[in-house]
Amino acid sequence: MVKSSYIYTTKLSKFIFMEVIGVHDCKVDTKGRLMLPSALKSQLEAVLSDGFIIKRSIFQPCLELYPRQEWNAAVKDVNKLNRFVKKNNDFIRVFMAGVREVEADNTGRILIPKDLAIFAGIAKEIVLASAINIIEIWDKEKYEASVSEHIHDFSALAEEVMGSGQKQDE
């Protein structure tokens, strides 16, 4: 296991498991680019050169930024779906809608495609929030509203999700 700042990576064949930590406020410039904060950039150092996949979130009005290897792992499960089943085909179509490859430039900027920025309501002030192995990109006001909405009943949610005594297979 290699520790680099806050990112932990374990290399198993060609897969790197990573944990990204932190919530970062930043701005999008007039061209739609976000500058990765230095604390986040250092966590992503091991995967910056591989590029990222950006897509719409399924459950929230935000975007998800996947390091390439995390995306490859996620898509493996999607590729197992039988495409001769209509609901599977419908899911794949919507899941892949708006998916784009993006790269950080030499200064650590990532261009957010315009249609995805519109989907997430991203204008200027944004939040980059870690979601363990991916990064959520939120309009700042929407992020704060989402956190505020769920903070009051978080203990009940935590008990329901994590308190059952059952753990996922590793």
N, C-alpha and C positions, 0 to 999 in steps of 0.2 A: 504494500500500500504506500502511495506517495502522498505527502501532505504539502500542498502549495497554498499558502495563505489560508483561506477557509475552504478550499475545495479538496475533497478527498477523492482520489481516483484509484481504481483497482483495475489493472489491465488483465483481462481474461480473454485469450485469443485476440480478437480485434474489437472487443467491447470495453468501453470505459464507463464505469458507473460513477456518477458525480452527484455531489450535493452542493447546491448554491445557497448561500446564506445572505439574507439582508433585504431591506426595502430601501430603494434609492429614489429620491426626487431628482428630476432633471427636466430639461426643456427640449423641445423639437425646434429646429431652425426653420427658416422660411422655405427651404427646399424639402422639408419632411424628414430630415436626418436627426437621429438621436446620438448623443455622445455618450458612450459607455462610461460611467463614473469609474475612476481609477480603482476603487476598492472592488468593484464588480469585474473590471477588466483583468485585474490580477487573479481573480478566482477562475476566470475563463481562459487564462493563458495557455493551458494545455490543449484547448480545443479551438482556439481562435482561427488557426490556419485552415481548419476543416470546413469552416463556414457554418451557417445556421439555416434552419427552416422556420419561416414565420407563417402563422395561420390564425384563423378566427378561433376563439374559444368556443367550446360546445355549450357550456353552461353560463357563461358570464359575458358581459359586453366589453371584452378586452381581447388582446392578441396574445398568442403564446409563441415564445421564441425557443426553439429546440436546438441544442447543439446537434450537429449532423449525426453523431453516433446514437444519441438519444432518439432522434427521429427514426433512424433505421430500425431500432428495437421496437418502437411503437408501431411502425408500419408492418412489421413482421406479422403481428396479430391480425391486422386488417387484411393482409394478403391471404390469410387462411380462410377467409369467408368465402362461401360458395356463391359465385356470381350468378348462378342460375336461380337464386332465390331473390325475388323482387325487393324485399325489405333490405337485404344485404346490399344490393346494387344501389338502392336509394341512400342507404347509410354511407357507402363509399363515396357517392357523388357529393353529398353535402359535407362529409368529413374533409374531402380534398378540395372543396371550393375555396378559391382564394389562396391556396398554398403556394408559397414562393420561396426560392432560395435567395438568401441574402448573405453578404459578407461584410465584415468590418474593414474599413479602409485603414491606411497606415496610422491615422490619428485616433482610431477607435470609434468612428462614426458608422452607423447602420442606417440605411435608407428604408423608411417605412413606406411600402407601396400605398399610393393614394386611396385605392378602393378599400384597403384594410384600415387605413387611418379613419376613413369615413365610417366604416362599420363600428369601430371602437369609440368614435366621437373624439378622436385625438386632435387637438389643436396646437397647444403650446406647452402647457404644464402637464407633465406625465409622471407616473410612478413605475419603476421597474421593481417588481416584487418576486422574490424567489418562491418557487413552488417545488421545492426539493431538487428535481433534476431538470426543470425548465424555468423560464423567466416569463412572468406575466407582464404585459405592457398595458397600462391603464391610463385613461384620462384621470388626472389627479382628483377631481371632484367625484367622479364615479367610484374610484377606489375608496375614498374616504367614506362615501355613502354606503358602499357594500360592507366595509369593515364595521361601521357604526350599526348597520342593520343586524348583523350577526353577533356582535359582541355581548349583548345582554343575555342571550341564551346559549352562549358558547359552552358553558359547563354541561348543559343537557346534551348538546351536540357531541361534545367530547366523550361523554359517557356512552351515548348511543353508538358512536363510530368506533371508539377505542376500548371501551370498558367491557365488551362482551367476553373477554378472556380468550378470544380466538385471534390468532396471529396469522398473517399471510405467510405462505411458504417462501423461503428465501432462495 
